Amino acid sequence: MTTDPRHIKISDYDYPLPDGRIAMEPSTPRDAAKLLVWDRGAVQDLGVRQAPDVVATWGPYRLVVNEARVVPARIFMPRPSGEGHFELFYLDAEGLSVEQAMAETASLQAWCKVRPSKKWKDGVDLVHECGLTASRRAQRDGESLVEFRWSTGQTWAQILGEVGRIPLPPYLRRADTEADRDRYQSVFARHEGSVAAPTASLHWTAELMDRWREVCSDTQAVTLHVGAGTFQPVSADAVGDHPMHAEEVVIARSAIEALADGLPVLAMGTTAARTLESLYWWALEWQRSGSMPSYVDQWAPYSEFLVAGFSPQSAELPACGTSRHGEGEVPKDALAPEVCALLAWAAQKLKEEGQEVVSFRTALLIAPGYSYRMVHALITNFHQPQSTLLLLIAAGLGPAWRGIYEHALANGYRFLSYGDANLYRF
C-alpha cells in the first residue's frame, strides 16, 4: 500500500559522510569494487564480481539496464576580454527530444547553467575557437536559455565531443581527466544525452556483462537520460516542497512486451528502477485517461484517484512467468497479475498504432511510503545524505537503510558515484 510521503522530513535521511569516504577515483579495474549484499535482512560483504552468482541463487530474474551515454556537457567559452572563460553546463534542449538535439547540425537552443552568470552581459555573444557561438536569450530559476550556432556540419553530439568536458559530480571537487571519458561511462552505454552517469553501471566489464546474461533469464535495456537534478540536494525541510527535475525516458515496445510476462526484475541502478516504475504510472494514466501521456508527474503514485481505489482494467495475458520461459510455474517474486495485464495492454496498444518505441518525461518521486510495482531487486551505489536517491532506496529497504549505511561506514566501503556497490533484494 502506497502512502503519501509529502510530510517526510529530509533531516530524517541524513547520516555522517566524512570526505575521506567519498571515492575520488574509480576502482581499477572496474570490477575491483566491493559489494554489500542485503537480501531481505541478511548482510554479506563481497566483491562486485560475485554479484551474478548471488542472483543465480534467487531463481529466475530479469536484468534491466540503462543504456544512456554521458555527453561532455561542460562547455568553456572564452570571455570577450580574452581573460578567462565562461562555463556553460548544457542541461536540456528547448523543444526537442534528446535524440533530436544530439542530431542537430546547425543550431539549437538549450538551457544551461552559466558560471559566472552575472558577468555575461546582455547582447554579448561568446565565440569558441572552433567556430561555435553562444547567445543568451532568456533566464529563469538560475538557468539560461542559450542559442548555440555552428557552421561545420557536425552534429551537436560531435560538437560536444570536440569542445565539451565530462560533467563529473560536483562533490568530487576535481577537474575531469581524459581517463574520466572512459570510466564515467558504462561499457554498454549507447544513447547519447545524459549529463550524469547511471553510476551503478560503472562497475561492470564486458566479461561480467556476459556473466549477467548467463545468470539472468532475460536482459532488457531501457534509456533514462540522467539530468543534473540527480545531484540536487533536497533543500526543503519537507519532501513535499522539493521539485523533481524531469528526465527523458525511452523504452522499446519489445521491452514492455517482455516485462509483461511477470518475471521478477533486477534493476541495474536507480535510473533503471525509476524508468520501470515510471513506465507503470505512464501506462496506468494512459489506460485511465484514454490518451497516451507525455509526462509522469512526481506525485503520480499519490494522487487522489488512487486513494479513491482506481485500478487497471483487465487485459488478456498468459499466466505470469510462463509466456516467454515455459517454466509452468509462477516465480515467487513475479510481478502482480494486474501489473502484467497493464503492461500487456500498453504493448498491444502500441502495436496497434505501429509504434515501436515510446518516449516520455518523468519527474517521478520514489520515497518511503511508495510501494514498488515493477522492481524486486536493485544494484546501486551508496548515495548522498538527504538526497532523493537515498529516499528511493529507503522506499524499498525501509528503516534498514540506516543500519546498512552504518555497516558500510564501519567496514571501509567507498561512497558515491565512483564508490562501491550494493545489491538489495526487497
SULTANOR-V306673 format. One record per residue. N is the residue number from 1. SS is DSSP state (a for helix, b for strand, c for the rest). D_LAST is the distance of its C-alpha to the last C-alpha in whole Angstrom. Layout:
BEGIN
N & SS & D_LAST
N & SS & D_LAST
END
This chain:
BEGIN
1 & c & 15
2 & c & 15
3 & c & 18
4 & c & 20
5 & c & 19
6 & c & 23
7 & c & 24
8 & c & 21
9 & b & 23
10 & a & 22
11 & a & 24
12 & a & 21
13 & a & 19
14 & c & 21
15 & c & 22
16 & c & 25
17 & c & 25
18 & c & 28
19 & a & 30
20 & a & 30
21 & a & 26
22 & b & 26
23 & c & 26
24 & c & 30
25 & c & 30
26 & c & 27
27 & c & 27
28 & c & 30
29 & c & 29
30 & a & 26
31 & a & 24
32 & a & 25
33 & c & 22
34 & b & 20
35 & b & 16
36 & b & 14
37 & b & 11
38 & b & 8
39 & b & 7
40 & c & 6
41 & c & 9
42 & b & 11
43 & b & 13
44 & b & 15
45 & b & 17
46 & b & 18
47 & b & 20
48 & a & 19
49 & a & 21
50 & a & 19
51 & a & 16
52 & a & 17
53 & a & 18
54 & a & 14
55 & a & 13
56 & a & 16
57 & c & 15
58 & c & 12
59 & c & 15
60 & c & 16
61 & c & 14
62 & b & 15
63 & b & 15
64 & b & 16
65 & b & 18
66 & b & 20
67 & c & 24
68 & b & 25
69 & b & 28
70 & b & 29
71 & c & 33
72 & c & 35
73 & c & 35
74 & b & 37
75 & b & 41
76 & b & 44
77 & b & 47
78 & b & 50
79 & c & 52
80 & c & 55
81 & c & 57
82 & c & 56
83 & c & 54
84 & c & 50
85 & b & 48
86 & b & 46
87 & b & 42
88 & b & 41
89 & b & 37
90 & b & 36
91 & b & 33
92 & b & 34
93 & b & 37
94 & c & 38
95 & c & 39
96 & c & 37
97 & c & 34
98 & a & 33
99 & a & 34
100 & a & 38
101 & a & 38
102 & a & 37
103 & a & 40
104 & c & 43
105 & c & 46
106 & c & 48
107 & b & 46
108 & b & 43
109 & b & 43
110 & b & 39
111 & b & 38
112 & b & 38
113 & b & 37
114 & b & 41
115 & b & 42
116 & c & 44
117 & a & 44
118 & a & 47
119 & a & 50
120 & c & 49
121 & c & 52
122 & c & 53
123 & c & 54
124 & c & 54
125 & c & 53
126 & b & 51
127 & b & 52
128 & c & 50
129 & c & 52
130 & c & 51
131 & c & 52
132 & c & 49
133 & b & 50
134 & b & 48
135 & b & 49
136 & b & 47
137 & b & 47
138 & b & 45
139 & b & 43
140 & b & 40
141 & c & 38
142 & c & 38
143 & b & 38
144 & b & 41
145 & b & 42
146 & b & 44
147 & b & 46
148 & b & 46
149 & b & 49
150 & c & 50
151 & c & 52
152 & c & 51
153 & c & 50
154 & c & 46
155 & c & 43
156 & a & 41
157 & a & 39
158 & a & 41
159 & a & 43
160 & a & 40
161 & a & 40
162 & a & 43
163 & a & 43
164 & b & 40
165 & b & 38
166 & c & 34
167 & c & 32
168 & c & 30
169 & c & 28
170 & a & 31
171 & a & 29
172 & a & 30
173 & c & 34
174 & c & 36
175 & c & 37
176 & c & 36
177 & c & 37
178 & a & 38
179 & a & 35
180 & a & 33
181 & a & 34
182 & a & 32
183 & a & 29
184 & c & 28
185 & c & 27
186 & c & 25
187 & c & 27
188 & c & 26
189 & c & 27
190 & c & 29
191 & b & 30
192 & b & 31
193 & b & 31
194 & b & 28
195 & c & 29
196 & c & 26
197 & c & 24
198 & c & 21
199 & a & 20
200 & a & 17
201 & a & 20
202 & a & 22
203 & a & 21
204 & c & 22
205 & c & 26
206 & a & 27
207 & a & 27
208 & a & 23
209 & a & 23
210 & a & 25
211 & a & 23
212 & a & 20
213 & a & 22
214 & a & 23
215 & a & 19
216 & c & 18
217 & c & 19
218 & b & 20
219 & b & 20
220 & b & 20
221 & b & 22
222 & b & 22
223 & b & 23
224 & b & 23
225 & c & 25
226 & c & 24
227 & c & 26
228 & a & 28
229 & a & 26
230 & a & 23
231 & a & 25
232 & c & 26
233 & c & 25
234 & c & 25
235 & c & 28
236 & c & 28
237 & c & 28
238 & b & 25
239 & a & 23
240 & a & 25
241 & a & 28
242 & c & 26
243 & c & 27
244 & c & 24
245 & c & 26
246 & c & 26
247 & b & 25
248 & b & 26
249 & b & 24
250 & b & 26
251 & b & 24
252 & b & 26
253 & a & 27
254 & a & 26
255 & a & 23
256 & a & 22
257 & a & 24
258 & a & 22
259 & a & 19
260 & c & 20
261 & c & 20
262 & c & 16
263 & c & 15
264 & c & 11
265 & b & 11
266 & b & 10
267 & b & 12
268 & b & 14
269 & c & 14
270 & a & 14
271 & a & 17
272 & a & 16
273 & a & 13
274 & a & 15
275 & a & 18
276 & a & 16
277 & a & 15
278 & a & 18
279 & a & 20
280 & a & 18
281 & a & 20
282 & a & 23
283 & a & 24
284 & a & 23
285 & a & 26
286 & a & 28
287 & a & 28
288 & a & 29
289 & a & 32
290 & c & 33
291 & c & 33
292 & c & 31
293 & c & 29
294 & c & 30
295 & b & 28
296 & b & 24
297 & c & 25
298 & c & 22
299 & c & 22
300 & a & 22
301 & a & 19
302 & a & 21
303 & c & 24
304 & a & 27
305 & a & 27
306 & a & 23
307 & a & 24
308 & c & 27
309 & c & 25
310 & c & 25
311 & c & 23
312 & c & 24
313 & c & 27
314 & c & 27
315 & c & 28
316 & c & 29
317 & c & 26
318 & c & 26
319 & c & 23
320 & c & 20
321 & c & 19
322 & c & 23
323 & c & 25
324 & c & 24
325 & c & 23
326 & c & 26
327 & c & 23
328 & c & 25
329 & c & 21
330 & c & 18
331 & c & 15
332 & c & 13
333 & c & 10
334 & c & 13
335 & c & 13
336 & c & 15
337 & a & 19
338 & a & 20
339 & a & 18
340 & a & 19
341 & a & 23
342 & a & 22
343 & a & 22
344 & a & 25
345 & a & 27
346 & a & 26
347 & a & 27
348 & a & 30
349 & a & 31
350 & a & 31
351 & a & 33
352 & a & 36
353 & c & 36
354 & c & 36
355 & c & 34
356 & c & 32
357 & b & 30
358 & b & 28
359 & b & 28
360 & b & 27
361 & b & 26
362 & b & 23
363 & c & 23
364 & c & 20
365 & c & 18
366 & c & 15
367 & c & 14
368 & c & 13
369 & c & 14
370 & c & 13
371 & c & 11
372 & c & 9
373 & c & 12
374 & c & 12
375 & c & 9
376 & c & 6
377 & b & 6
378 & b & 8
379 & b & 11
380 & b & 13
381 & b & 16
382 & c & 16
383 & c & 18
384 & c & 21
385 & c & 21
386 & c & 21
387 & c & 20
388 & a & 18
389 & a & 16
390 & a & 15
391 & a & 14
392 & a & 12
393 & a & 10
394 & a & 10
395 & a & 10
396 & a & 6
397 & a & 6
398 & c & 9
399 & c & 12
400 & a & 11
401 & a & 11
402 & a & 15
403 & a & 15
404 & a & 13
405 & a & 16
406 & a & 19
407 & a & 18
408 & a & 18
409 & a & 21
410 & a & 23
411 & c & 22
412 & c & 24
413 & c & 21
414 & c & 23
415 & b & 21
416 & c & 21
417 & c & 22
418 & c & 24
419 & c & 22
420 & c & 19
421 & b & 16
422 & b & 12
423 & b & 10
424 & b & 6
425 & b & 4
426 & c & 0
END
